[in-house]
């Protein structure tokens, strides 16, 4: 009996949310914008995924062996040298061991999640100059360009729907 009451309460909350969205013109317009942007965003996301796979493959080719374990105190040192000099030999989970792990690292860089840790661990390797160049290119191309394109597509659809809605309101009844 109590479970039915809780389910009824959840349904009522959902109905209230839908009613708020349909009564508020701006929320309704926002929902329609997101729904109408799905097709254009799907094309852009496919292109973005291709670039992510490409950068993941480049990362696997260049940094496969160099990012597994890193010595914190002695850059580029082997495990024996690191432990002999009282360094910390740590496992780096943001590595390019295979394409899927590389895609995870690229996605983290793209959404700027934990990017400073990934950049720091990459700069501690023997190939740090290559990694810094790679990191800058990934940040500029994937983070800046693609995320701004996603926002631009959503904003363009929002403006188009807002204009259409405003234009229809100005028409008289016989013109509609």
C-alpha positions in Angstrom: 0.0 0.0 0.0 2.8 2.4 0.9 4.6 1.5 -2.4 1.5 2.5 -4.4 1.4 5.8 -2.6 5.1 6.5 -3.3 4.6 5.6 -7.0 1.6 7.9 -7.2 3.7 10.7 -5.6 6.4 10.2 -8.2 3.9 10.3 -11.1 2.4 13.5 -9.6 5.9 15.1 -9.5 6.5 14.1 -13.1 3.1 15.6 -14.1 4.0 18.8 -12.3 7.3 19.1 -14.1 5.7 18.6 -17.5 3.1 21.2 -16.6 5.7 23.7 -15.6 7.6 23.1 -18.9 4.5 23.5 -21.1 3.4 26.6 -19.3 6.7 28.3 -19.3 7.5 29.5 -22.8 11.2 29.7 -22.4 11.6 26.2 -21.0 9.4 24.8 -23.7 11.5 26.6 -26.3 14.7 25.2 -24.7 13.3 21.6 -24.8 12.3 22.0 -28.4 15.8 23.4 -29.2 17.6 20.4 -27.6 15.3 18.0 -29.4 15.6 19.6 -32.8 19.4 19.8 -32.4 19.8 16.0 -32.1 20.3 15.4 -35.9 22.9 18.2 -36.4 24.7 17.2 -33.2 24.8 13.6 -34.2 26.7 14.5 -37.4 29.2 16.6 -35.4 29.6 13.9 -32.8 30.5 11.4 -35.4 33.2 13.7 -36.8 34.4 14.3 -33.2 34.5 10.6 -32.5 36.7 10.1 -35.6 39.1 12.7 -34.4 39.1 11.2 -30.9 40.0 7.7 -32.4 42.7 9.3 -34.5 44.3 11.1 -31.6 44.0 7.9 -29.5 45.9 6.0 -32.2 48.6 8.7 -32.3 48.8 8.5 -28.5 49.1 4.7 -28.5 51.9 4.9 -31.2 53.9 7.6 -29.4 53.3 7.1 -25.7 52.5 3.4 -25.3 55.5 2.3 -23.2 56.3 5.7 -21.5 53.2 6.5 -19.5 52.6 3.2 -17.5 54.8 3.9 -14.5 56.4 7.3 -13.7 59.0 8.3 -11.2 57.9 11.5 -9.5 61.3 12.7 -8.2 63.6 11.7 -11.2 62.2 12.4 -14.6 62.8 9.6 -17.1 64.4 7.3 -14.6 64.0 3.5 -14.6 62.4 1.8 -11.7 65.7 0.8 -10.1 67.1 4.3 -10.4 64.0 5.8 -9.0 63.8 3.6 -5.9 67.5 3.9 -5.4 67.2 7.7 -5.2 64.2 7.5 -2.8 61.8 8.5 -5.6 58.1 7.4 -5.9 57.4 4.9 -8.6 53.7 5.2 -9.3 51.3 3.6 -11.8 49.7 6.1 -14.1 46.1 5.1 -15.0 45.9 7.9 -17.7 48.1 6.1 -20.2 47.9 5.0 -23.8 48.1 1.2 -23.3 45.5 0.5 -25.9 42.9 2.4 -28.0 40.1 2.2 -25.5 42.2 3.5 -22.6 43.5 6.2 -25.0 39.9 7.2 -25.8 39.2 7.6 -22.1 42.3 9.9 -21.8 41.3 11.9 -24.9 37.7 12.2 -23.5 39.1 13.4 -20.2 41.2 16.0 -22.0 38.3 17.0 -24.2 35.9 17.8 -21.3 38.8 19.3 -19.3 38.4 16.7 -16.5 41.6 16.0 -14.6 43.6 17.6 -17.5 46.2 19.0 -15.2 47.1 15.6 -13.8 47.3 14.1 -17.3 49.5 16.9 -18.5 51.8 16.6 -15.4 52.2 12.9 -15.7 53.0 13.2 -19.4 55.6 15.9 -18.8 57.4 13.6 -16.4 58.2 11.1 -19.2 61.3 10.9 -21.5 59.1 12.0 -24.4 57.8 15.1 -22.6 58.4 17.5 -25.5 56.4 15.4 -27.9 53.7 15.0 -25.2 53.4 18.7 -24.6 52.9 19.4 -28.3 50.4 16.5 -28.5 48.6 17.8 -25.5 48.3 21.4 -26.9 47.0 20.1 -30.2 44.4 17.9 -28.5 43.3 20.8 -26.3 43.0 23.2 -29.1 41.3 20.9 -31.6 39.0 18.8 -29.5 38.4 20.9 -26.4 38.1 24.3 -27.9 36.9 23.7 -31.4 34.4 20.8 -31.0 32.8 21.9 -27.8 32.3 25.4 -29.1 30.8 23.9 -32.3 28.4 21.9 -30.2 27.3 25.0 -28.3 27.1 27.0 -31.6 24.7 24.4 -33.1 22.4 24.5 -30.1 22.4 28.3 -30.0 21.7 28.5 -33.8 18.7 26.2 -33.4 17.5 28.2 -30.4 17.6 31.4 -32.4 15.8 29.8 -35.3 13.0 28.4 -33.1 12.7 31.7 -31.2 12.4 33.6 -34.5 9.8 31.2 -35.8 7.8 31.5 -32.6 8.0 35.3 -32.7 7.0 35.4 -36.4 4.0 33.2 -35.8 2.8 35.4 -32.9 2.8 38.4 -35.2 0.6 36.8 -37.8 -3.1 37.4 -37.7 -5.6 34.5 -37.5 -6.3 34.4 -41.3 -2.6 34.4 -42.1 -1.8 31.5 -39.9 
